[in-house]
Amino acid sequence: MNQLETGILYIVPTPIGNLLDITYRALEILKNVDLIAAENIRHTNILLQNFNIKNHLILMNKDNEKKQSDNLIQKLKRGEKIALVSNAGTPIINDPGNILIQKCYFFNIKIIPLPGPCAAITALSASGINNNRFCYEGFLPSKKKTRCNLLFSLKEETRTMIFYESKYRILQSIEDIIEQIGKNRHIVIAREITKKWESIYGANAILILEWLKQDKYRYKGEMVIIVEGFKKSKKNNLSKKILDTFLILRNFLSLKQSVLITSKIHQISKNNLYQHVIKKKCDKTI
């Protein structure tokens, strides 16, 4: 199929709080497309009414994404122009729409993405934490065990980490970060970005938790958690106590299990301990 014979799907970011953050280009597209596929029609209507835009909206959320994507593809193949919007921010990121994007590529339908608001990037820019290398992890899992497993797997991630969290679990998540990543890791909490009650606060994990508990309004609304990446120690922090623990465990367990358990007990890098053991070649005579 010749791409010029099909319609166009526009990916249109919308404000994450402050309606003035909409771009002229986004307004022009929302006004002139044949229809708007919205994650929440009521929410999008508020935006459109604010700028006196009248257009046809159809619902596409996580519940009907697959079926609605097929419907939209048929419209695009007939040459219609469609704007895809989410509740707020840049569509697709933690929002429905990826199925539609994939189908557009399959049918060679043109996609035009617009630049615009994104809570994760906006918060990162003001965090003061190294932003040359970062990873976005989205919302932390709601179940404690799954959340802790994820955080533990990221303990030695050297890139800055970005998470989303709700007001209902923020205290538990910070407690889990302290337990799994470390109490001294620097964290920034960015709350209600671009909105009236916006606040950005940074400190080590313990102080962040204390700060949140001092005032319940500090964890109201939507939050971005930015966690400093792991920094390798320049000095050998493998004390005699740590090595003694490893040797005791090694009498009963495999090398891998002994290293893992020792690192958890003493809150140290398992890689450092493993490399030390390998360097000594004989782990039972450290």
C-alpha positions in Angstrom: 0.0 0.0 0.0 1.4 3.4 -0.9 1.7 5.5 2.3 0.5 8.6 0.5 -2.9 7.0 -0.1 -3.6 6.5 3.6 -4.5 8.8 6.4 -2.2 10.0 9.2 -2.0 9.2 12.9 -0.9 12.1 15.0 0.5 11.4 18.5 -0.5 14.5 20.4 0.9 15.3 23.9 -1.4 17.2 26.2 -0.6 19.2 29.4 0.1 17.3 32.5 -1.4 19.9 34.7 -1.1 23.5 33.3 -3.2 23.9 30.2 -0.9 26.7 29.0 1.7 24.0 28.2 -0.2 22.9 25.1 1.6 23.9 21.9 0.1 25.8 18.9 0.8 22.9 16.7 -1.1 20.5 19.0 -4.1 22.8 19.1 -4.1 23.1 15.3 -4.0 19.3 14.8 -6.7 18.7 17.4 -8.9 21.2 15.6 -8.4 19.9 12.1 -8.2 16.1 12.3 -11.2 14.0 11.4 -11.5 12.6 14.9 -9.6 12.3 18.2 -9.0 9.0 19.9 -9.0 9.8 23.7 -8.2 7.7 26.7 -10.8 9.6 28.7 -13.4 11.6 26.7 -14.6 13.7 29.6 -11.0 14.7 30.5 -10.1 15.6 26.9 -13.4 17.6 26.5 -12.2 19.9 29.3 -9.1 20.6 27.3 -10.9 21.1 24.0 -13.6 23.4 25.6 -10.9 25.5 27.2 -9.5 26.3 23.7 -12.9 26.4 21.9 -12.2 23.3 19.9 -15.1 21.2 18.6 -14.3 17.8 17.2 -15.5 14.2 17.2 -14.0 12.0 20.0 -14.0 8.3 20.4 -12.9 6.3 23.4 -9.8 4.2 23.3 -8.6 2.9 26.7 -6.9 -0.2 28.0 -10.2 -2.1 28.0 -11.1 -1.6 24.4 -7.7 -0.9 22.9 -7.4 -4.0 20.7 -10.9 -3.7 19.2 -10.7 0.0 18.8 -7.3 -0.2 17.1 -8.9 -2.3 14.4 -11.7 0.3 13.9 -9.2 3.2 13.7 -7.0 1.3 11.2 -9.9 1.0 8.9 -10.6 4.8 9.1 -6.9 5.5 8.5 -6.8 3.2 5.5 -9.7 5.3 4.1 -7.6 8.4 4.4 -8.8 9.9 7.6 -6.5 11.9 9.9 -6.7 10.9 13.6 -5.2 12.4 16.7 -4.3 10.1 19.6 -4.3 11.7 23.1 -4.0 10.3 26.6 -5.3 11.7 29.9 -2.2 13.8 30.2 1.3 14.1 28.8 2.8 12.2 25.9 0.6 9.3 24.7 1.8 5.6 24.7 4.0 6.1 27.8 2.2 4.0 30.4 -1.0 4.6 28.3 -2.9 2.7 25.7 -2.0 3.2 22.0 0.9 0.9 21.3 -1.2 -1.7 19.6 -2.5 1.0 17.2 1.1 2.1 16.5 2.2 -1.4 15.6 -0.8 -1.9 13.3 0.0 1.4 11.6 3.5 0.2 10.8 2.1 -3.1 9.5 -0.2 -1.3 7.1 2.4 1.3 6.2 0.2 4.2 7.6 2.1 7.4 8.3 2.7 8.3 12.0 3.6 11.9 13.1 4.6 12.3 16.7 4.6 15.7 18.3 6.9 16.8 21.1 5.4 17.8 24.4 4.9 17.3 28.1 6.2 14.3 30.0 6.2 14.2 33.8 9.2 11.9 34.0 11.5 14.1 31.9 10.1 17.4 33.4 10.9 16.1 36.9 14.3 14.8 35.9 15.3 18.1 34.5 14.8 19.8 37.9 16.1 17.0 40.1 19.7 17.9 40.3 20.6 14.2 39.9 22.8 13.1 37.0 20.6 13.0 33.9 23.1 12.0 31.2 22.1 8.4 31.6 18.7 7.3 33.1 16.2 4.5 32.9 12.4 4.8 33.2 10.7 2.1 35.1 7.1 3.4 35.1 4.8 2.7 38.0 6.2 0.5 40.8 4.3 -2.8 41.3 1.4 -2.6 43.7 2.2 -5.9 45.4 5.0 -5.6 48.0 6.9 -8.8 47.1 7.0 -7.9 43.4 7.9 -4.3 44.2 10.8 -5.4 46.5 12.1 -7.9 43.9 12.2 -5.2 41.2 13.9 -2.7 43.5 16.5 -5.3 44.6 17.3 -6.1 41.0 18.0 -2.4 40.5 20.2 -2.0 43.5 23.4 -1.8 41.4 21.8 0.1 38.5 24.3 2.9 37.8 21.9 5.0 35.8 19.5 7.4 37.4 16.1 5.7 37.9 12.7 7.2 37.4 9.5 5.8 38.8 5.8 6.9 39.0 3.9 6.3 42.2 0.5 7.1 43.7 -0.4 8.8 47.0 -1.7 5.5 48.2 1.6 3.6 48.1 4.3 6.3 48.3 5.3 5.7 51.9 5.5 1.9 51.5 7.5 2.3 48.3 10.0 4.7 49.9 10.3 2.2 52.8 11.0 -0.6 50.3 13.6 1.6 48.5 15.4 2.0 51.9 15.3 -1.7 52.5 16.2 -2.9 49.0 18.4 -0.1 47.6 19.8 1.6 50.7 18.9 4.3 53.2 21.6 6.7 52.0 20.6 6.7 48.4 19.7 10.2 47.2 16.0 10.6 46.1 14.0 13.4 44.6 10.2 13.5 45.0 8.5 15.6 42.3 4.8 16.1 43.1 2.0 17.6 41.0 4.4 18.8 38.3 3.2 22.0 36.6 0.2 22.2 38.8 -0.7 24.8 41.6 0.6 22.6 44.4 3.8 21.5 42.6 6.7 20.6 44.9 10.2 19.2 44.4 12.2 17.9 47.3 15.4 15.9 47.5 17.4 14.2 50.3 18.6 10.7 51.2 16.0 8.0 51.4 15.7 8.1 55.2 15.2 11.9 55.3 12.7 11.7 52.4 10.6 9.3 54.4 10.7 11.5 57.5 9.8 14.5 55.4 6.8 12.9 53.8 5.5 11.7 57.2 5.7 15.2 58.7 2.8 16.4 56.5 0.2 14.2 54.7 -0.3 16.9 52.1 3.3 16.2 50.9 2.2 13.0 49.4 -1.1 14.0 47.8 -1.5 13.9 44.1 0.7 12.2 41.4 4.4 11.8 42.1 7.6 11.1 40.3 10.4 9.4 42.2 13.9 9.9 41.0 16.6 7.7 42.5 20.3 8.3 42.1 22.2 5.5 40.4 24.6 3.1 42.2 28.1 4.4 42.7 30.9 1.9 43.0 33.1 2.4 46.0 36.6 3.4 45.2 37.9 1.7 48.3 37.8 -2.0 49.4 34.9 -2.1 51.8 35.2 -5.9 52.4 35.8 -6.0 56.1 36.9 -9.1 58.0 33.3 -9.4 59.3 32.0 -9.5 55.8 34.5 -12.1 54.7 33.9 -14.2 57.8 30.2 -14.3 57.0 30.9 -15.4 53.5 33.2 -18.2 54.6 30.7 -19.5 57.1 28.0 -19.6 54.5 30.4 -21.1 51.9 30.8 -24.2 54.1 27.1 -25.0 53.5 26.1 -23.2 50.3 27.3 -22.7 46.7 29.5 -19.8 45.8 26.6 -17.9 44.2 24.3 -18.4 47.1 27.0 -17.4 49.6 27.8 -14.2 47.8 24.1 -13.3 47.4 23.3 -13.8 51.1 26.4 -12.1 52.4 25.7 -9.1 50.2 22.2 -8.8 51.6 23.2 -9.2 55.2 25.9 -6.5 55.0 24.2 -4.3 52.3 27.2 -4.4 50.0 27.7 -5.0 46.3 27.5 -8.6 45.4 29.7 -8.0 42.4 32.5 -6.5 44.5 32.4 -9.6 46.8 32.3 -12.0 43.9 35.2 -10.3 42.1 37.2 -10.3 45.3 36.6 -14.1 45.8 37.5 -14.8 42.2 40.6 -12.8 42.4 41.7 -14.8 45.4 41.1 -17.9 43.3 40.4 -20.1 46.3 37.3 -18.7 48.1 37.8 -20.9 51.1 41.1 -19.4 52.0 40.3 -15.7 51.8 
